[in-house]
């Protein structure tokens, strides 16, 4: 049993238990644990986005682990230990549910509100059926300074903080840079985030959260509202009487004479000798006086201090746990220290530890680089022992022990690497803190943690009588327990504590479930994503359209506007009806849009007329190219450019943006100008058959939250034209808005346009620039190999921050594996994936994902004829079964007659004719 240190046991004040002084300028200021008043400690916290290391290819894993090795090599022995905090917590669904309610409240349609209520109930059902967990990863950077040493001894207290903040910022940036080399995205927490992070370390339950309005009052004095009379000056000082003022003026000569006499009289005080002081001496005296004043006021508490807001009401320690009491309830904590590790460290072994399916588990690691000299000496002594044992066995004629030989070889190899500086020595500490709202739950969770550690061949011990120190270790990133083991760099690298399958960017829309049952919620507008584009690759029948429709409905529920290009079979018509959207059919006789409409673009990156001219050339490529797919010659494009410019000039439209609101020309005018010029290239003959398709004025708008364009009625030659017209129209409308609303453009079969070189370049250009105008592309294709082989396709792939690879077959799997650098396990997963399953790529990581939907969402999204027929047959069978059951029940009731036939059906039968055997009730035996 380890006794509690006197330093902590004697403290009865909870406020003194936590060493937090204040949080400002993104820095956490802590009191030093030493008794020396000139010691200061400052801490910064960096949040790290994890990667799914087990699913990466061998090359990617090797690159990440080598980057992590370089990061560990950059830790200096003179620096404080690096603290890594990993924890599991319940997924907070409340912001997502509140967003659904907020958007639904703005809608008037009852069908829309029913859809929102159905999705909300579905998410709550998922939360009740499984433990929805999220894993968070933090690196805590701590520095300690001595104000009596170095540059700090010449600085004022305010200057000391500025210098310490600069030193901390440099080391924090080094940590972020080192993690980036390992392929990990990291960012530093700001002051407000530090407050909530520290609070969640003190107690994890959400009921303990602080409202932001309270944080805004920190370091501000309390103010009272004065009565209205005080504000108007009604209670000011009484006026001076005029007679009293004249009396004072009359005595003024006498008072002046007395003052002159006092000045002339010799002073009774000892005259002070004048001493010359240099400017440096004067500055030093002022500094000392300032430090005295600051020291005198240092113990004066603030009117409202952060430690007082965060501190628990009490902390009760027992041999088996500590109880942290707060007004909202109690929280129990039990800690363990890992003291034994497996003989062979498998890469990513820490990921198996983090995969525990329990909330409120904290894993705290401390990594410190230590001098390798003492460790080399201990290895040399171990080698000497192995040699002595081998010599002894050889002398006695015994067979050599293979275990001792293997241990000697490994130890010698490690010693050689340490001497050659190929490996470093690190002190590695690992503590596991389990929290719960009751002792019974705490006991069950701790038993699961113990079982998991035992399954990983790791030996742990409960920290009897030291749970309080373990709690402080978790809260303030100081390893006061010192349960460290020495490992070489390769062993620490094998741990790699930044593995997770969580990819959510809150708040957003539900995308699906991970293999562990966790939710994946993605917000396309999040700053954590380069853009909001998503690309879906799947073979026919893999469920790609089903996934797109589920995602569309949930995006609408979270406030997005959506434009959908429906290629066939009216797949999106039920969703359009449910959400009260606009369904527009494009036909060969009416494409509903004038491609020459210009309008005024907000913040145009270049001349809008010139850009419109380039996009119109893409349209004429689709219309007039001799080959399909093909392109116009340069001479034909130059000729068309001249005709188009002339048509705009006739309407008074020039490069001046002020003229862009004027009426635009139409396709008929282009045809007339070509005929007037003599039609040198024969373009008019090719254009003539398309003239009825283009109206003189655009007949559609995007004033609805959901607009679906159906190109089912268009012939194959016009489908690329219709797809281009819709895409260009949406792109123009998005750039006309002064404050663009979040829009989603869903193209169900993007290869229809990508098959044309100019169409592909047009779509690739939008993918590069759409984020600026809050436009997010959703592209779906089953022509994987053709898409990836084109330059435009590779550009779109590079600019899509989200990718979803669904089921593939043997003809497409090789192209997908090469493009995404998939491992053999991922290849097998995609070949055997079920409907709605696949690999989801986001935020530099990827995970297996399963698409799930509620019953109402499933009814609206499913348009597969075979599936619909199967469901209809199932419904008919269910109805037939129900009808048969009802018929049998009715027949049984009819035959029963009375309750006796139900109980004794073979004894009593009311349908039997009465017999004349003398019985009154017709009962026969």
Buried (B, 14 or more C-beta within 10 A) or exposed (E): EEEEEEEBEEEEEBBEBBBBBBBBEBBBBBBBBEEEEEBBBBBBBBBBBBBBBBBBBEEBBEBBBEBBBBBBBBBEEEBBBBBBBBBBBBBEBEEBBEBBEEBBEEBEEEEBBEBBBBBBEBBEEBBEEEBBBBBBBBBBBBBBBEBEEEEBEEBEBEEBBEBBBEBBBEBBBBBBEBBEBBBBBBEBBEBEBBBBBBBBBBBBBEEBEEEEEEBEEBEEEEEEEEEEEEEEEEEEEEEEEEEEEEEEEEEEEEEEEEEEEEEEEEEEEEEEEEEEEEEEEEEEEEBEEEBEEEEEEEEEEEEBBBBEBBBBEEBEBBEBBBBBBBEEEBBBBBBBBBBEBEEEBEBBBBBBBBBBBBBBBBBBBBBBBBEBEEBBEEBEEBBEBBEEBBEEBEEEEEEEBEEBEEBBEEBBEBBEBBEEEEBBBBBBBBBBBBBBBEBEBBBBBBEBBBEBBEEBEBEBEBBEBBBBBBBBBBBBBBBBBEBBBBBBBBBBBBBBBBBBBBBBBBBBBBBBBBEBBBBBBBBBBBEBBEBBBBBBBBBEEBBBBBBBBBBBBBBBBBBBBBBBBBBEEBBBBBBBEBBBBBBBBBBBEEBBBBBBBBBEBEEBEEBBBEBBBBBBBBBBBBBBBEEEBBBBEEEBBEBBBEBBBBBBEEBEBBEEBEBBEEBBBBBBBBBBBBBEBEBEBEBBEBBEEBEEBBBBEBEBEBEBBBBBBBBBBBEEEBBBBBBBBBBBBBBBBBBEBEEBBBBBBBBBBBBBBBBBBBBBBBBBBBBBBBBEBBBBBBBBBBBBBBBBEBEBBBBBBEBBBBBBBBBBEEEBBEBBBEBBEBBEEBBEBBEEBEBBBBBBBBBBBBBBBBBBBBEBBBEBBBBBEEEEEEBEEEEEEEEEEEEEEEEEEEEEEEEBEEEBBEEEEEEBBEEEEEEEEEEEEEEEE
